[in-house]
């Protein structure tokens, strides 16, 4: 799998937490539950983040409270900042890239 470097976006595109979509950041696990894990990071507004099970590559059994992960920022909603692990982000990005190529060359 090839590495994809994302360009840093202008400041006016950063979300209210001060993170850019697609930006990598380090988070710490604060709780582990059946839907995923809650995490904290050093965002501008100190909001709690969440990583759904679908966006985790690391096994939850191997995690501990306050262990750290490097993740990509996906966006925010009223409740959480949303993140996914690096490997998952690359897979998602490659899927969208493949869909774009298919549509571009098929004329759809």
C-alpha positions in Angstrom: 0.0 0.0 0.0 1.4 3.4 -1.0 1.7 6.3 1.4 -0.5 9.3 0.7 0.7 12.7 1.9 -2.1 15.1 2.6 -1.7 18.8 2.1 -2.3 21.1 5.1 -5.4 23.1 4.5 -5.8 26.9 5.2 -6.8 27.9 8.7 -10.3 28.9 7.7 -11.1 25.3 6.8 -10.2 24.0 10.3 -13.1 22.7 12.4 -14.0 24.4 15.7 -11.7 22.1 17.5 -8.7 23.4 15.5 -8.1 20.2 13.6 -8.2 19.8 9.8 -10.0 16.9 8.3 -7.4 14.3 7.4 -4.9 15.6 9.9 -3.0 13.1 11.9 -2.9 13.5 15.7 -2.1 11.5 18.8 -4.9 10.5 21.1 -5.2 8.7 24.5 -7.8 6.1 25.3 -10.1 7.1 28.2 -12.8 4.4 27.9 -13.4 1.2 26.0 -17.0 0.1 25.3 -18.9 -2.2 22.9 -19.3 0.4 20.2 -15.7 1.6 20.1 -13.3 3.7 22.2 -13.5 7.2 23.7 -10.3 9.2 23.4 -8.9 12.6 24.3 -6.4 14.8 22.4 -5.2 18.4 22.6 -7.9 20.0 20.6 -8.7 23.7 20.9 -12.0 23.1 22.7 -11.0 20.0 24.8 -13.8 17.8 23.4 -13.9 14.0 23.8 -13.3 12.0 20.6 -14.6 8.6 19.5 -13.3 5.8 17.3 -15.9 3.3 16.1 -15.1 -0.3 16.0 -15.2 -0.2 12.2 -12.4 2.4 12.2 -10.1 0.5 14.6 -7.3 -1.8 13.5 -5.8 -2.3 16.9 -7.6 -4.9 18.9 -9.5 -3.5 21.9 -8.1 -6.4 24.0 -4.6 -5.1 23.5 -5.5 -1.5 24.6 -5.3 0.0 28.1 -6.7 3.2 29.5 -4.3 6.1 28.7 -2.6 4.1 26.0 -1.9 6.2 22.9 -2.8 5.8 19.2 -1.9 7.8 16.1 -5.1 8.6 14.2 -6.6 10.7 11.4 -9.3 13.3 12.2 -12.5 12.7 10.3 -14.8 15.4 11.6 -17.1 16.3 14.4 -20.7 16.2 15.5 -22.6 17.5 18.5 -21.3 14.8 20.7 -17.8 13.8 19.6 -14.8 14.5 17.5 -14.4 11.4 15.2 -11.1 9.7 14.4 -9.9 6.5 12.6 -6.6 4.6 12.7 -4.0 5.3 10.0 -4.4 1.9 8.2 -8.2 2.3 8.0 -7.9 5.9 6.7 -5.6 4.7 3.9 -8.0 1.9 3.0 -10.9 4.4 2.9 -8.9 6.9 0.8 -7.9 4.2 -1.7 -11.5 3.0 -2.0 -12.7 6.5 -2.9 -9.8 6.9 -5.3 -10.7 3.6 -7.0 -14.4 4.7 -7.3 -13.4 8.0 -8.8 -11.1 6.3 -11.4 -13.9 3.9 -12.3 -16.5 6.7 -12.8 -14.0 8.8 -14.7 -13.0 6.1 -17.1 -16.5 4.6 -17.5 -18.1 7.9 -18.2 -20.6 7.6 -15.3 
